[in-house]
Amino acid sequence: MPGGIQLRIKGKVQGVGFRPYVWQLAHEMRFLGDVCNDAEGVLVRLLADAVPAGFLEQLYARCPPLARIESVTPMPFDWPVPPTDFSIRSSGEGPMDTQVIPDAATCPACLKELFDGDNRRFRYPFTNCTHCGPRFTIIRKMPYDRPFTAMASFPLCPQCRMEYESPADRRFHAQPNACSVCGPYVWLSKASDVQPTGIVGDLAIEKAAELLLNGGVLAIKGLGGFHLACDATSDDAVNLLRKRKRRPTKPLAVMLPSADWLSFCSRENEPALRQLLQSGPAPIVLVETSLGSPLSRAVCPGLDEVGLMLPANPLQHLLMAKVGRPLVMTSGNASGKPPALSNEQALADLGNIADLFLMHNRDIVQRADDSVVRWQHGRAEMLRRSRGYVPDAIELPAGFDDLPPLLAMGADLKNAFCLLRGNAAVLSQHLGDLDDVDIEQQYRSALTLFEDIYRFTPSAIAVDAHPGYVSHRLGRELAEKESLPLIEVLHHHAHIAATMAEHGWRKEDGAAIGLALDGLGYGESGQLWGGECLLVDYRQCQRLGGLPAVAMPGGDRASQEPWRNLLAQWLRFVPDWQSYPEASVVLAQPWQPLAVAIERGLNSPQASSCGRLFDAVAAAMSVSPNGISWEGEAACRLEAIARQCCCNRNHPVTMPFSGETLDLATFWRQWLAYRAPMADRAFAFHQALANGMADMARAFAQRHGVSTVALAGGVVHNRLLRTLLVERLEGLRVIYPERLPMGDGGLALGQAIVAASRR
């Protein structure tokens, strides 16, 4: 039999135009053989005795824009029948060992066709090619071929099939390929319409734009869920949406018609920021607001930053072109419910919110919320990892090779789970809070899909150590059902381990000092942590010090009503608290029964929570003292106030590191005596906390011979606090997450790598 060479190519190589790229390259270089997709990636077979000179070099150099080659492994191959040309074979089956591709924003070529009156896809809202369009949100199983996607019910017309079957065409094997003749379509309806109406296509988009320009609220079916939209420049429209959605103050994302609007809405407008907005993931990007912004103040009340995004799919491009002004584009869910995915669910859940619905008839197989990143000092920081980034694999540090499959369940808030095997981890999209029954069901469905498309069977389950977590319960049930080991990981150990893993920390690198700052997490011996200094390696975690534990009167209610935390702080550290002017915040509340409950330890668990300390200081400044409408509201507003300070660092406020804890009694005495403008007092708190935490970390680093400090936890998303921490820790290596969220959205990676290290 004639000799040959076989190239096993792994990475992001399916659904990105990789096979036609190889086909074109082989024809240019006049090689005989074939190429196919299979469950491991792409397989190239050549009629040659060795890898042809220049072929591998060109393979990497001219890779399609969405593709990424991770490895190319050559091996001998004997041809049963020698090939007479170079062809593309049909996909094969087998164990899954390739990457699923995230959805990608409309590419320049498709965008040009969308607005070209002479093109057959002129104004077609589902235009895509191998360089863009839905991937993850339409896949049902692997390999990624049309029969296994939401496009299976749309047979290709002759012209689309010709494109689909031609290796020289940009749409060769673009699984969502379609046109107005054979593909999905849009229509406009009211909540009372059971069947699609006669207002379809471009007319539906035009009528939807008219509604928005006249101050109405529109529900739009996207790629990974529904959006609710209104005119972002109109106070009345934004307030109407807030009233109907029962979302009084939580910031709303804004979609701009084009990147040219960035200079009007933000203080930042550098090329790298524009590139991020226009990238394939097309995330929501948090930027500083400009003073003369045309956006309504109701978009992000009390904050100094706004989330901006650009159109990410053809339907959004067409709508924004019709409207010509910024639109609020927020998640399409009713209060307390997850985002709607089906047309029926949207009509039922959003009927009292939206005036009209811009629908289409392609199924959303997998939920994918908009990803959210923050832009600061020329760098992007991940806050919510979902559409456009998931399910990209994350390579593990050196030394983590050939790992058996392990499933990490994540946390209960901002949940994302993690599949770990080999030398890579795949995190799910952001799913939300698992205490919601509907989100728990979405979690179960997403996990089933991931296990199916990756053909993943775990050999162990990792869970948060908190026995009351839904994710812990689900993990335990799965472990018992499948007779698998269950590995419990402390919440803050996982936080710091995820930071270390993202930065390539190897097992032999030893321990790092971890500063874990967040709201609450399960610690040693059932303690509730949230402001800890830890000595961490991948296998174990030791608490060295942190904030002192303070009562949380009312338990979970303390995280909703900041004044409760202020009362607890003052009862512990400020004996004469009633003599201060700030006491009016607490005295206006029914505080006496809570004081008794704290004294007796009734429903007042002790927690060293950094988040609750922020709430207490915010309440003392009359910032959301009585209640918050979204997680972290008081702390975010406090940071915005502090950032207005003109860097007055000559204040008397400190939070000294003493023994193993920070001295909050000294802090409160000094802070209450510091009679200064509001912004200066807010800044003084941030700096005192940063200095105290940094001094503690430095002292323990010297004591244990460690030179790296890892930051993690939701509080570290505070831009001002993090900047001050890094300044104070000068001379030490400081690392913190950027590709993953610092909060619970990245926790599952830490759980997985700790569990893998222990095994």
Number of C-alpha atoms within 10 A of each C-alpha: 9 13 15 20 20 23 20 15 20 20 21 22 25 30 28 26 24 27 26 25 19 25 22 15 16 21 14 9 12 11 20 19 24 21 24 20 25 21 22 22 23 24 23 21 25 26 24 18 13 14 17 14 8 9 15 12 10 12 17 13 9 11 17 18 14 20 18 17 15 10 11 18 10 16 13 16 18 17 16 9 8 15 16 10 13 20 20 17 14 10 17 15 11 11 13 17 18 23 24 27 26 25 29 24 25 29 22 11 13 21 19 14 18 25 16 13 11 9 12 13 21 18 21 24 25 26 25 30 27 27 24 26 27 28 25 26 23 25 25 20 18 24 26 26 21 20 17 15 23 21 21 15 14 17 14 20 14 11 12 19 16 14 20 22 15 13 20 13 16 19 25 25 26 28 27 29 24 27 21 17 15 16 22 19 18 25 20 25 23 17 18 10 11 11 7 15 13 11 16 19 18 18 14 21 24 18 18 26 22 14 18 22 19 12 19 22 25 27 30 25 27 22 28 24 26 29 24 22 26 29 29 28 21 22 15 16 23 25 19 17 24 18 12 16 19 15 16 16 17 20 19 21 24 26 25 22 23 19 18 11 18 24 14 16 24 20 16 19 16 11 10 13 20 16 12 19 22 20 17 23 21 25 30 24 26 22 22 18 22 18 11 10 16 15 24 18 15 21 24 18 16 19 19 19 20 24 25 28 29 26 23 27 24 23 24 20 20 22 21 21 16 17 19 13 19 25 27 28 26 20 20 28 22 20 13 10 13 22 25 24 22 19 21 11 13 25 23 14 20 25 17 12 24 24 17 23 28 25 23 21 15 22 20 24 20 21 25 28 26 28 22 23 25 24 18 14 7 12 12 18 21 22 25 28 27 27 28 26 25 22 21 19 21 17 16 22 18 13 13 17 12 10 16 15 18 24 30 33 29 32 29 23 18 19 25 29 29 25 26 26 23 15 17 17 23 23 27 27 28 25 26 21 19 20 13 15 12 15 18 21 12 18 24 12 14 20 18 13 18 21 16 15 21 21 17 20 14 19 16 23 25 30 31 30 21 21 14 11 19 22 27 24 16 15 25 23 13 16 19 12 9 13 12 15 16 21 22 20 25 22 29 34 30 31 32 33 30 30 28 30 22 21 17 15 21 17 17 10 9 12 25 26 28 33 29 31 30 26 24 22 25 22 21 13 6 12 15 21 28 31 31 26 28 26 25 24 24 27 18 15 23 15 18 16 22 28 25 19 20 23 27 27 25 19 16 12 13 21 22 24 23 30 30 29 31 26 28 25 23 19 17 16 18 18 10 11 18 13 9 10 10 15 17 13 18 22 13 10 12 9 15 12 9 21 18 12 16 23 14 10 15 15 15 21 17 18 24 26 27 26 22 33 24 25 31 27 25 27 28 23 17 17 24 21 23 16 18 19 15 13 12 20 23 28 24 22 18 28 24 20 21 23 18 14 17 10 12 11 13 8 16 12 24 24 24 20 22 12 10 15 22 23 19 22 17 15 21 21 16 16 22 17 12 15 10 13 9 15 20 23 23 23 27 25 24 24 25 22 27 24 23 23 28 23 20 23 29 22 13 19 21 10 9 13 12 18 15 20 27 26 27 30 32 23 24 22 23 14 16 17 22 18 13 17 23 19 14 18 19 11 11 15 13 18 18 25 26 17 19 23 27 29 26 27 31 34 34 34 32 29 36 31 27 26 24 23 14 10 12
